[in-house]
Amino acid sequence: MRQFFGMSQSGNLDEAVRGLRNPQFIMLLSNDTQFEAHVHGLEKLFPGVPSIGCIGMGYDTRVVEHGVAVIAFSNGVTAAANVLEQVSTMPVKYIDRLKEDVRAVNASSRDTVCIDFCSGNDACVLTTLYTVLGQQGISLVGGTGDAGKVSANGTVYQDAVAYGLVKNQDGRVKTYKENIYHQLGDYRFIASNTDKANYILGTLNGKPAKQVYQDILHVTDQEILTRTFQNPFGKINGDDTCIISIKEVKGSALACFRQVNDSDVLILLELGDYQAIAQNTIQKICHDFPKRSAVFSVNCLFRYKLFSERNYMQKYLQEMSALGSHAGLVGYGEHYNNRFVNQSMTCVVFE
């Protein structure tokens, strides 16, 4: 298979698709003012080609912040694109669509991946998708777009998740997740007074969450929102840790970017040697896949901000380009199989 990346910093769709021939699956990453026009324009240019889209930044060796980026697969993939609607209340109502698409592409764990763009309620969406994908052992990589909108096959949807099932006719696929944080000290907290609907973390070990965070790190209210780049919370999930970013201060509580439930066990994390960790990820991918057709990744917006502030983002993209054709999305939350994580990188590698 082959991966195409095209972009226009000014939002010119014709410029972004220049050189794209016979795509078999397309991903559109657009801006909030031109999204609908780009969705409809892409469908006119490539009618009937399975496609998904969202509002967000795209990248290969450069980042497109406000324009449009197009990522497409060709020469050896079988794909289907579709949408589950009403994700805030009843995504399972539409699960037969995914079941039919799995059959249509003859999906298997060895050579098929699901890529999704979601408008929100991610944890519930992933649980729903995985009722089908998990039975087949099919991996998932994806993320959250901006403004509560996604697209599938030329149509814009709100309160929905758009997904593409992509089968690699030339070999295997495998997904990866990169975590650049490790545990700080031996702090362990039991969460309580949570508001699941609004992702509110009220108390930790019976004390106000904001006070606990400030007492440990000695930061002001204003500093909490930037300190989460270095010190997010973590939720232990088996032998893995799901990162929980702080969104804002709500009185004595903290609003987060992913759901926290009463009785969840949390730890405090600190930033590790992210450059060395990125190199380890690259080396692992090269070990697993000596020959690679493409790598599609989702990097968290907070990672993008952190790397940019430390003048590492451009170097990071150059390092990832050593894998071959690498492109992706800057997301507002990352999806890895049935997990919704923050401040992470997830990716799929095509042999």
C-alpha positions in Angstrom: 0.0 0.0 0.0 0.9 3.6 -0.3 0.2 6.6 2.0 -0.4 10.1 0.5 -0.1 13.3 2.4 -1.2 16.6 1.0 -1.7 20.0 2.7 -2.6 23.6 2.2 -1.8 26.1 4.9 -4.4 28.5 3.4 -7.2 25.9 3.3 -7.1 25.3 -0.5 -8.5 21.8 -1.0 -7.4 21.5 -4.6 -3.8 22.2 -3.5 -4.0 19.7 -0.7 -5.1 16.8 -3.1 -2.7 17.7 -5.9 -1.1 14.5 -7.0 -3.6 12.2 -5.3 -4.6 9.4 -7.7 -7.0 6.5 -7.2 -7.4 6.7 -3.4 -9.0 3.7 -1.7 -9.5 5.5 1.7 -9.2 9.2 2.6 -8.9 11.1 5.8 -9.7 14.9 5.9 -8.3 17.2 8.6 -9.8 20.7 8.2 -10.4 23.9 10.1 -13.6 25.0 11.8 -14.7 27.6 9.1 -14.1 25.5 6.0 -14.9 22.0 7.3 -18.3 21.5 5.6 -17.1 23.0 2.3 -14.0 20.7 2.4 -16.1 17.6 3.2 -18.5 18.3 0.3 -15.7 19.3 -2.0 -13.7 16.1 -1.3 -16.7 13.9 -2.1 -17.1 15.7 -5.5 -13.4 15.2 -6.3 -13.4 11.5 -5.2 -17.1 10.3 -5.3 -17.7 7.0 -3.6 -14.3 6.7 -2.0 -14.6 5.7 1.7 -13.7 8.8 3.7 -13.7 10.2 7.3 -12.9 13.7 8.5 -12.7 15.9 11.5 -11.7 19.4 12.5 -8.0 19.3 13.6 -4.4 19.9 12.7 -2.6 17.4 10.4 1.1 16.8 9.9 3.8 14.8 8.1 7.2 16.6 8.5 5.2 19.9 9.0 2.1 20.8 10.9 -0.9 22.3 9.3 -2.5 24.5 12.0 -5.3 26.3 10.3 -5.6 25.0 6.7 -6.4 21.6 5.4 -4.6 18.3 5.2 -5.5 15.1 3.3 -4.2 11.6 4.2 -5.0 8.8 1.8 -4.2 5.2 1.3 -4.0 3.5 -2.1 -2.4 0.6 -4.0 -3.4 -2.3 -1.8 -6.1 -1.6 0.8 -9.7 -2.6 1.2 -11.7 -0.1 3.2 -15.1 0.9 4.4 -16.2 4.1 6.2 -19.3 4.7 8.2 -20.6 6.5 11.3 -22.3 5.7 14.6 -24.7 8.5 15.6 -26.1 9.7 18.9 -22.8 8.9 20.7 -23.8 11.0 23.7 -26.8 8.8 24.4 -27.1 5.6 22.3 -24.2 4.7 20.0 -25.0 1.0 20.3 -28.2 1.7 18.3 -26.0 1.8 15.1 -23.6 -1.0 15.9 -25.0 -3.2 13.0 -23.2 -0.8 10.6 -19.9 -1.8 12.0 -20.7 -5.5 12.0 -21.6 -5.2 8.3 -18.5 -3.3 7.5 -16.3 -5.9 9.3 -17.9 -8.6 7.1 -17.6 -6.4 3.9 -13.8 -5.9 4.2 -13.3 -9.5 5.5 -11.5 -7.9 8.5 -9.0 -9.9 10.5 -6.7 -9.2 13.5 -3.6 -9.6 11.4 -4.2 -7.1 8.6 -7.1 -4.8 9.6 -7.3 -1.7 11.7 -10.1 0.6 12.7 -9.3 4.4 12.5 -11.9 6.6 14.2 -12.6 10.4 14.6 -15.0 11.1 17.5 -17.0 14.2 18.5 -17.1 13.3 22.2 -18.2 10.8 24.9 -15.1 8.8 23.9 -15.0 6.2 26.6 -18.6 5.1 25.9 -17.9 5.1 22.1 -14.8 3.0 22.4 -16.6 0.5 24.6 -19.3 0.3 22.0 -17.0 -0.1 19.1 -15.0 -2.8 20.9 -18.1 -5.0 21.4 -17.5 -5.8 17.7 -13.8 -5.2 17.2 -12.7 -7.1 20.3 -14.4 -10.3 19.2 -12.4 -10.2 16.0 -9.2 -9.0 17.7 -9.2 -5.9 15.4 -7.1 -3.0 16.8 -8.2 0.6 16.9 -6.4 4.0 16.7 -8.1 7.3 16.6 -8.8 10.6 18.4 -11.2 13.4 19.2 -11.8 16.3 16.7 -12.8 19.8 17.5 -16.2 21.6 17.5 -18.2 18.4 17.9 -18.3 17.6 14.2 -17.0 14.7 12.1 -17.7 13.5 8.6 -18.1 10.2 6.8 -18.5 9.6 3.1 -19.2 13.3 2.2 -21.7 14.0 5.0 -21.1 16.1 8.2 -22.4 14.7 11.5 -22.7 16.0 15.0 -22.7 13.8 18.1 -21.1 11.0 16.2 -18.0 8.9 15.6 -16.8 8.4 12.1 -14.7 5.3 11.5 -12.8 3.6 8.7 -12.0 -0.1 8.6 -8.7 -0.5 6.6 -7.5 -3.9 5.5 -3.8 -4.1 4.3 -3.6 -6.4 1.3 0.2 -6.3 1.5 0.8 -7.6 5.0 0.3 -7.0 8.7 -0.9 -4.0 10.8 0.0 -3.3 14.4 -0.9 -0.5 16.8 1.3 1.2 19.4 0.8 3.7 22.3 3.6 5.9 23.6 3.6 7.3 27.1 6.2 9.9 28.0 5.3 10.0 31.7 6.1 7.8 34.8 5.0 7.8 38.4 6.0 10.6 40.7 6.8 9.4 44.2 4.5 6.9 45.8 1.3 8.9 45.9 -1.9 6.9 45.5 -5.3 8.5 45.6 -8.9 7.2 45.8 -11.2 9.5 43.8 -14.5 10.6 45.1 -17.2 13.3 44.7 -16.8 12.9 40.9 -19.2 14.1 38.2 -18.9 11.6 35.4 -20.9 13.7 32.9 -18.6 16.7 33.3 -15.4 14.9 34.0 -15.1 16.5 37.5 -12.6 15.2 40.0 -13.9 16.4 43.4 -11.8 14.9 46.1 -8.7 12.7 46.5 -8.4 10.7 49.7 -11.1 12.8 51.1 -9.4 16.2 50.5 -10.3 18.7 47.7 -8.5 17.7 44.5 -7.2 21.1 43.8 -5.7 21.4 47.3 -4.0 18.0 47.0 -2.4 18.9 43.6 -1.2 22.3 44.9 0.2 20.9 48.2 2.3 18.4 46.3 3.6 20.6 43.5 3.4 24.1 45.1 1.6 25.8 42.2 -1.0 28.5 42.0 -4.5 28.1 40.5 -3.2 29.7 37.3 -0.2 27.4 37.1 -2.2 24.2 37.4 -3.4 24.3 33.8 0.2 24.5 32.4 1.7 22.2 35.1 -0.5 19.4 33.8 1.9 19.2 30.8 4.6 18.0 33.3 2.4 16.4 35.9 -0.9 14.9 34.8 -2.7 12.3 36.8 -2.7 8.6 35.9 -5.3 5.9 36.2 -3.9 2.4 36.7 -5.4 0.0 34.2 -3.9 -3.4 34.7 -0.3 -3.2 33.7 -0.9 0.1 31.8 -1.5 3.7 32.9 -4.1 5.9 31.3 -3.0 9.6 31.5 -5.6 12.1 32.8 -5.0 15.7 31.8 -6.4 18.6 33.9 -8.7 20.9 31.9 -9.6 23.6 34.4 -10.1 24.5 38.0 -13.7 24.3 39.2 -13.8 25.8 42.7 -12.0 23.3 44.9 -12.3 20.6 42.3 -10.5 19.8 39.0 -12.2 19.3 35.6 -10.3 16.8 33.5 -10.2 15.7 29.8 -11.3 12.2 30.5 -13.8 10.6 32.9 -12.9 9.8 36.5 -15.2 7.6 38.6 -15.7 7.3 42.3 -13.2 4.8 43.8 -10.8 5.0 40.8 -7.2 4.6 42.0 -5.1 7.5 40.7 -1.4 8.3 40.8 0.6 11.4 40.0 2.8 11.4 37.0 5.9 13.3 35.9 7.4 14.0 32.5 10.2 11.6 31.5 13.0 11.8 28.9 10.5 12.2 26.0 13.3 12.3 23.3 14.7 9.0 24.4 11.2 7.5 24.7 10.4 8.6 21.2 13.6 7.0 19.9 12.7 3.8 21.7 9.3 3.7 20.0 10.9 4.2 16.6 13.4 1.4 17.3 10.6 -1.0 18.4 8.6 -0.3 15.3 11.6 -0.9 13.1 12.3 -4.2 14.9 8.7 -5.3 14.5 8.4 -4.1 10.9 11.7 -4.1 9.0 9.6 -3.1 5.9 6.9 -0.4 6.4 4.4 1.0 3.9 3.0 3.7 6.2 2.6 5.0 9.7 -0.5 6.9 10.8 -0.5 8.5 14.2 -2.5 10.6 16.6 -0.6 13.0 18.8 -2.3 14.8 21.7 -2.7 18.6 21.5 -0.9 18.8 24.9 2.1 16.9 23.5 2.1 19.2 20.5 2.1 22.2 22.9 4.8 20.7 25.1 7.0 19.8 22.2 6.5 23.1 20.6 7.4 25.1 23.7 10.6 23.0 24.1 11.5 23.5 20.4 11.2 19.7 19.8 8.1 19.3 17.6 9.9 19.8 14.3 12.7 17.5 15.3 10.2 14.9 16.5 8.4 14.9 13.1 11.7 14.6 11.3 12.7 11.6 13.6 9.4 9.9 12.9 9.8 10.4 9.2 12.8 8.0 9.4 10.1 5.3 9.6 9.1 6.2 6.0 5.7 7.7 5.2 4.4 9.1 8.5 1.4 11.4 8.8 -1.3 12.0 11.4 -3.7 14.1 13.5 -3.2 16.4 16.5 -6.1 15.2 18.6 -8.0 16.3 21.7 -7.9 12.8 23.2 -6.3 9.6 21.9 -7.9 6.2 21.3 -6.0 3.0 21.6 -8.1 -0.2 21.2 -10.8 0.3 23.9 -9.0 2.9 25.9 -9.4 6.7 25.9 -6.2 8.4 26.9 -4.7 11.9 27.2 -1.3 13.3 26.5 -0.2 10.3 24.5 0.7 9.2 21.0 -1.1 6.3 19.3 -0.3 4.9 15.9 -0.9 2.1 13.4 1.9 0.7 11.3 1.3 -0.9 7.9 3.7 -3.6 6.7 
